[in-house]
Amino acid sequence: MEKSKQNRRLGLAFVRCFLRSYFVGAGFNTRGLQNIGFSYAMQPGLEAIYDDHTELVKARKRYVKHYNSHPFWAPLLVAVFLSVELKIKEGLFPVQLLDKLKNTTSYTLSAIGDSVFAGSGLIFWALATVNLLLAGHHKQAMLLGVVMFCGLQIFKGFTFWSGINKGLGFLDELKKWDLINWGERLKYANGFLVLLIWFQLWPRPLNGFEWYGGTAALGVFGWLVATGKIAREIVAVLVVGIGLLTIYLL
């Protein structure tokens, strides 16, 4: 009976941790970056795990240090470290390794998040929405936004649940998702969506020579940026300048 009550208490605390994980970036600061929001998200779980006040204070101090990662991973990271804290309490994980684990995990996931979510996924949603709006499909554009938003919440909920129940073992499963390569595939799709936007905005009637020439020039610029032969800012200025010149001549 006592164990059942303890499990229920932990479960309710973990739900609060999940909800608080949405506010990890709210206390951003230049010294610890997201550490205030992260410790705030961990707080209900730590209070439920540690009955001894001295141990609770020690656990709190472990999460007010420097922390930074992509916000989409916040629920997973909160869950994984709550799972680790349960093992620390039981003497199954050496507390001396926590800082190294926290930094390695948060920075690795941050790099993946920046590439897959910020650098591919969010851009895919934005470009697809622009394409739908230009084509006059306003309801479909709104529906796409709703689907992407709901999908993100499902992703956060699933990764939090997996982090709580599987702990560090879920990080090994995460490697099998091959997110980096999926991010690269999305970048190719984003390139096609940019081309489609360009096609929809191109003045009519469509001149084949101008269209294929412009497409080839865009491809060359993309290759120059990808190989580091020219800065992307210079390409942006050139594209805007050519666009303004074209409008002036027309």
N, C-alpha and C positions, 0 to 999 in steps of 0.2 A: 504493500500500500504506500509506504514511504517512498519507494523507488518510483512508483507511478506518479506521485505528486511532484517529485523532483524532475522527472522527464517532462511533465506538463509545464512546470515552471521554466525549464530550459527552452521548451518549444515556443512558449509565448515570448520569452526574451529574444530568441533568435528571430522571430517575426518582426519585433521592434528593430532589431539590428538591420534586417533587410530593408525596412522602410527608411531607416536613417541613412542607409548607404546611398540614397538618392541625393543626399545633401553633403557628400564628401567634399565637393569643391566649394562649398559656401564659405568656409573659413580659410580660403587660400591666403597665404602670406609668403613673403620673400625669404623667410628663414627656413621654415619647415615645409613650405609649399602646401600640400593637402593634409598635413598631420593633424590639424585641429578637427577637421571634419571626419577623418578616419578614426581618431580616438573617440569622437562623439558617437560614431556608428558602432564601435566595439563595446561601448560602456554597458548597455543592458545585458549583453551576453557575459561580460566579465563579472558583473554583479551576481548573475545567476550561477556562475561556475564557482566563484570563491565566496565561501561563507566567512572565512577569516579576514578581518579588515586589513591586517598587515600584508597578507598575500595579495589582496585586491589592490592595495596601493602599489605594490611592486609590479603587478600586471598592468596597471594604468600607465606607469612610467615607461613600459616597453613600447607603448604606441603613441607617445607624444613626441617621439623623435622624428627626424626627417622622413617623409613619405611622399611619393608621387607616382601616379600611374594613370592610364586612360580611364575616364569615368565609367565606361561601359563594363569594365572589369571590377568595379568596386564591390558589387555584391559577392562575386566569387572570392575576392581577396579577403573580405570580411569573414566569409564562411570558412575559408581554409584556415585562417589564423584562430578562429574560435575553436575549430577542431584541434589545432595544435595546442591551444591552451588547455583543452580537456586532457590531452596526453601529458602536458607539463604537470598538471595537477596530480595525475596518476603516476608520475615518475617515469613515463615512457619516452619522453623527449627531453634532451638536455637544453636547458634554457639558454646556455651560452651560445648555441648555434642559431638562436632565433633571429638576431639582427642580420646575420649573413643570409639566412633563408628569406627574410622579409625583403631585403634589398634586391637579391637576385631575382626573386619571383616578381616583385612589383615592376622592376625595370624591364625584365624580359617581356612581360605582358604589355607593358607600356609601349614598347617598340612594335609589338604585333598589333596592338590597338591603333596606334598612329598610322600604320601602314594599311591595315585591313578596313577598319571602321572609318577613320578620318580621311585617309588617303584614297579609299576606293568606294566603300559602301555609301557614305554620306554624299559623295560626289555623284555616284550612280543615281541615287534618289533625286538629287537636284537636277541633273541633266535630263533624266527621264521625265520629271515633272515639267521642265521647260518645253520639252518636245511635245508632250501632251497638250499643254496650254497653247502652243503655237499652232497645233493642229485643230484647236477648238474643242478638245475633249476635257472640259473643265471638271465634270463629275468623276471621270476616270483618274484625273490628276489628284483630286481630293481622296478618292478611294485608295490610290497608291500610297499616299501619305499615311492614311489610317492603318493600312496593312503593315507598312514598315514600322510604324510606331508600336502597334500591337506585337509585332514580331520581336521588337527589341525588348519589350516587357517580358515576353515568354522566355527569351534568351537569358535575361537577368534572373528570372525566377528559377529557371532550370539550372543555371550554373551555381546559384546560391544553394539550392537543394543538394546538388551534387557535391559541392564543397563541404557542406555540413556532414553528409552521410559517407563520403568517400575520402575526405581530407586530402592529404598530399597525393594520394593515389589517383585522384581525378586529373591532376596536372599531367600525368603520364598519358591518360586517355586523351587529353587535349592535344597532345602532339600528333595523334592520329587524324585529327580533323584537317591537318594540312592547310591551316588558315593562310599562311604566307603565299602559297601558290594560288589559292582561291582569290587572294587580293590581287595578284598579278593578272589573273584571268579577268577580273572585274575591270582592271585598268584598260585592257583591250576593248571591253564592252563600252567603257567610257569614251574611248577614242572614237568608236563608231557613233556614239550618241552626239559627240561634238560635231562630227561630220554631218549628221542628220540635221542638227540645228542650223548649221551653215547652209545646207541645202534648202531648208525651209525659209531662211532669211534672204537667200540670194535673189537679186532683182530679176523679175521676169520681163521678157522672155529669157529663158536660160540659154546662155551662150556656151556651147561645149568647150571651145578653146579656153575661155576664161575660167570655166569651172574646173577642167582637168589641170590647167596650169596652176590655179590657186591651190588645188588639192595637192599637187606635187610639191609646191612651195611649202605648204604646211607640213608635209611629210619630211622635207629636208630640214626645216626648223626643228621638228621633233627629234630628228636624228642628231642634230648638232647639240641640242640640250641634253639628250640622253647620254651622249659620249663626252660631255663636259667641255666641248669646244667653244661654247658660247653660253653666257648667262641667260636664264629664263626671263629676267627683267628686260634685257635688251630685245629679246624676241617679242615680248609683250608690247614694248614701245614701237617696234617695227610693224607689228600687226595693226595696232591702232593707227599708226601713221599712214600705212597703205590703205586702210579702210577710209580714213578721212580724205585722203587724196582721191580715192575712187569716187566717193560721194561728190567731191568738188568737181571732178571732171564730168560726171554724169549730169 
